[in-house]
């Protein structure tokens, strides 16, 4: 990053001083905007009864030359930051209660708004759990679904590694600073995710360590970035089930892989199915519940590509990745608008697509 706008500068300044998400909300309510907060903090700071004195002092001390310092740190760590006020902030996260005001990341957010499924489960995965996680991740990857998980050992790591193997975009959400690798054994996986157009993402400032209570909040981001959450294995009382609780509150689809009724690591998933989660034995069970994904799969099955020109095929392949507006297609394909519209008309006449408002949908 070369510079910060006032929204970025203000929110990163608060984050760097350890101001919680809840307190940031209160500050923005009090001042009205990041600009007014930045400009008027010194004159109002002793009226902020909801902030402790040490936090107020830290904010005052860190304000001078803050932009240069944080940019230096971001650049030295090869990291980026995005705020809720930025255009490239993930769309799905804007929809949840308690969205993080700041995200730090390594990698790319270019594809983060595409259809995504979180795959989570036990750190001590059984052979059955490992097999199921790899099978379902592979099948989702092959239909261009993003894979979101928590970069832990066990099911999380299998989901990320399988997504990378099959060229899917994958996003690892961590409960510590972006410069802190936890667990250490996943260092290479961290690098692979950020180097392959996915991203490692956190709401925590640099150097924050992975203490236990961070992961509860981290889990709301895993579910918040996803259209659905798939639980592969989980014990009856498991951190994985916290993610499911967030998913339910956020209105996300919940899927669970059934397991041996005598297995400790299937008690949680079997209980989820009992309580209403969608029993999942193949990706068809997931596809059926996510409308946009269902439409995409229909398009992939129904369209006879042999009858299409090269340009029409480019458009169809782009739609398969989730790009379905004129602007998205034009930017992705680099095609003149008039030529693009002409090809879309021909595709509609061939029954390969249909127009639904400003979206281009499968023609089946």
N, C-alpha and C positions, 0 to 999 in steps of 0.2 A: 504494500500500500504506500502511496506517495503522499497523501494528505487525508485529512478527515473533515467531514462537514460538521456543523455544530451539533447535530443529533448524535453522530458517532462519537465525537469528542466528549460530550457530556455523559453519555451512557457508559463509555469505556472508563472514564474518570471515576464514576460511581462504582463500577465493577472492580476496578483496581484497588479501591479503598475497602473492598469487602462489604459493600452495601447489598443487602439481600434483595431478592426480587420483590418481596412484599414492601420493603422500605422504599425501593425505587418508585413503586406505584404511588406511595404516599407523597413522595417528593414531587412527582409530576402533577399530582392532584393539587398540591399546595401552590406550586409555582405556575402551573398552567402549560408550560412547554419546556423542552430541553434548553432552548435559548434563554428563557427567563430564569431558569434554574442556574445556568452558568453565570449569567450576568449579575444576578441578585443574591447569590448564595451568601456572600460575606456580610451583607447588610441584614440578612434574615436568619443567619445560622443559629443564633441563640433563642430564636422563637420555635425551633424545630424540636419540640418536646419528645418526639418519637425516635430521635437519634441520640445515642450515647455520646458523652463528651469526647471520648477517645476517637470515635468515628468522625465527629465534626472536626476535631483537630487534624486528623489524618487527611480529610478532604481539603482543608485549608492549606496544609503543608504541601500537598501533592499538586496543587492547581498550577503553580508556576512551571512553565516549560513542559507541561504534561504531554502535549501533542507530540513534541519531538521525542520525548522519552518512550512513549508507547509505540510510536511508529518504529523507533529503533529496535524495540524488543520484538515487535511483530516481524520485522524484516530479518532480524538475526535468527529468529526461530523458523523462518519461512512459513509463517502462519498468516491467516487472514481473520478479519472480524466483520460481522454483519449485525445490524440492529433491526429491531422491529419496524423502524421507520424506513428501512432501505428496500428498494424494489426487488432485490434478489434474496430477501428473507423468505424462507420456505413457506409456501402458501398454506399447507396443511397445519403448520404450527400456529398460524395466526388465528385459527378456528378454536383453539383449545383455551380453557380457563387456566390462568396462571402461566401463560406463555413466557419463555425467557426473553428478557429485553435485549440481551447480547448473546451471540454465538461466536465462539472462536473455532476455527477449523483449519485443517491442513488437507489440501486436495481441491476439489471443485464441487460447486453446488449447481452446475449447469443442468443436471438431469434430476434434481431432487424432487421436483414437482410431478414427475411421472408416477405411474401406478407403483405402489410400494407395499410389500408385506414384511412385517417384522417376524423373525424366526427366533424364538427364545426357548430356553430349557435348562436342564440341570448342568452344573459344572462337572458332576461325576456321571457322565452319560454312560449308559450300558451299550453293548454292541448293537442291540435293537434300536436304541435311540440314535446312535451314530448313523446307522443304515437309513433310518427314516428321515433324519435331517438332511443327509446327503441326497437321497432320492427326491424329496420334495423341493429342495433348493435347486437342484439340477433342472427339474421340470419347469419351475417358475422362471429360472434364468433363461431357458430356451424360448420363452414367450415374452422376453424383454421386461420382466418385472424387477424393480429394484429390490434388493434385500437389505433390510435394516436389522441390526442386532447390537449387542452391548460389548463386544470385543472381550468377553470373558473366555476362560478356557471351557472346554466341553462343547455343548450344542452351539453356542455363539460362534466360536472359532470355526467349527465345521461349516456353519452357514456362510460365513465370510469367505472361507477358503474355496468352497464349492462355487459360490457366485463368481469369484475371480477366475476359477478354472473354466467356467462356461461364459466368460465375457459379459457378465451382468454388472451393473453398477451396484456397489454396496457401500453402506454408511455405518460406521462404528461410532456409537454414542458412549462417551466415557464419563466417569464420575470424578474427574480430577483435572488439573491444568493441562492444556494442550501440549505442553513440553514434558509431561510426566507419563512415562510408559508403564502401564499396569494392566496385567501382570508382565513382568520383564520378558517372559518367554515369548510374548507376542510382538516383540519389537519389529521383526521382519514383516509380520502381518500388517502392522501399522503403516509401514512404508509402502507395502504393496497396494493397500487400499487407496492411499492418497496419490499414488503414482498412476492409478488406472481409472482416473476420472470419477472416482467416488470420493469420499471424505471421511476423516476422523473429526468428530464434532463434540464440543463441550460448551456448557454455559459458564464454566469455572475459569477464573483468572489464572494467569501463569503461576506455576509453583504450588498450586493447591494440591494437597495430597489426597489419595483415595480413601477417605474415612467413610465408615459404614453408612452414616445418614445421608451422604451425598447420593447414594445409589437409588434411594427411594425417589428423589427428585429427578435423577437421570432417567428413570424408567418412564416418566410421563412424556419425555421427549421421544423415546423409542416408539411408543404407541402413537404419539401425536404426529410423527412423520409418516405414519403408515395408514393404508386403507384397511388393513386387517392385521391381527396378531395371531400367529400360529405357535402353539405351545407343543413342543415335541415330547419332553419328559419333565416332570416336576413332582417333588415331594408334596405331601399334604400341606405343610407350612413351609413355603418357599418364597424367595425373593422374586422368582418368576411370576408368581401369582399377584404380586404388587403391580407388575406391568399390566396384567389382565384387568385389575381393578381400575387402573387409569384408562385402559382401552374402553371399558364399559362406560365410564363417566364421560368419555369423549365421543361416544357413539360409534366406535369402531367395531368392525366385525371380529368375532372371536372364534378361533378354530383350535381343535385339540386332537392330537393323535392318540387313539385308544391304546391301552397297553395291558400287559398281563395283570390280572387282578391280585396276584400274589407279589407283585414287584413294588418295592418301596418307591421307586421312581415313576410309577404310573398312577399312584394314588391321587396325586394332584390333577393330572390330566383326566382321569376317569371321573373325578368329582366335578370337573368343569363340564364334561359332557352331560353328566346327570343334571347339572344346574342350568343347561341351556346352550352351552357352546356347541358349534357345529362339529360333529364327528368327522374327522378328516382321514381318509385312507388313500386319496389321490388328489391331484391338483384340481380335478373336476369339481370337488367339493368346495374349493376356494373360488374357482372361476364363477360358479353359479351364484355366489353371494355378492360379488363385486361387479356392478353393472357395467362399468367402463371396460373392465377386463373381459367380461362376457361378450361385449360387442367386438372387442379386438379379436378374440379367438374366433368368433363367427366370421369375421372378415378374412382371417388367415385361412380358414377352411373353405370358405365359399368362393373366393376370387380365383378365377381361372387365369393365371398369369400368362399363359401361352397366347392369350388373345390381346395382350396389352403391348403398347409401344414401350420403348425404353423410358421415355419421359413419364408415361403413365405408371410404369412400374416403380420409378423413383418416388412418385407421390404415394402410391400404395404402401411401399416399404416404410416411408416416413410416418404415415398414419399408424402403422403397426407399432411404432415406438411411442405412440401417445400424442404426437403432434397433430392436432386436428382443427386448427384455425388457419385462415388464409395467411395471416402474418407469420405464424409459426412455420408453415410450410415454405413460404417465400424465403425466410431467413435460413432455414435448414437446407433447402435444395438449391438456393441461389438462382432462382428462375425468375425471369421477367413476369410482372404481375399479370399482364395481358395473356401471355403464353400459359401461365399457371391456371388462370380462370378458364381458358379454352380447354385445357386438358381435364380440368375438373368437370366441365360440362359433358365432355365425351365419356368420362368415367361414370357419370350419373346416368347417361343414356344407356350405357352397357350394363347398368344395374350393379356395378362394383361398389358404388358409394351412394349415400343419400345425404341431403343437406338438412340439418336440424338446427334452426336458428343460425348462429355464427359458427357452428361446429360441423365438421365433415365426419359422417358416421358410416359404418358398414352398411352396404345396401342389401342386407338380408333381414 
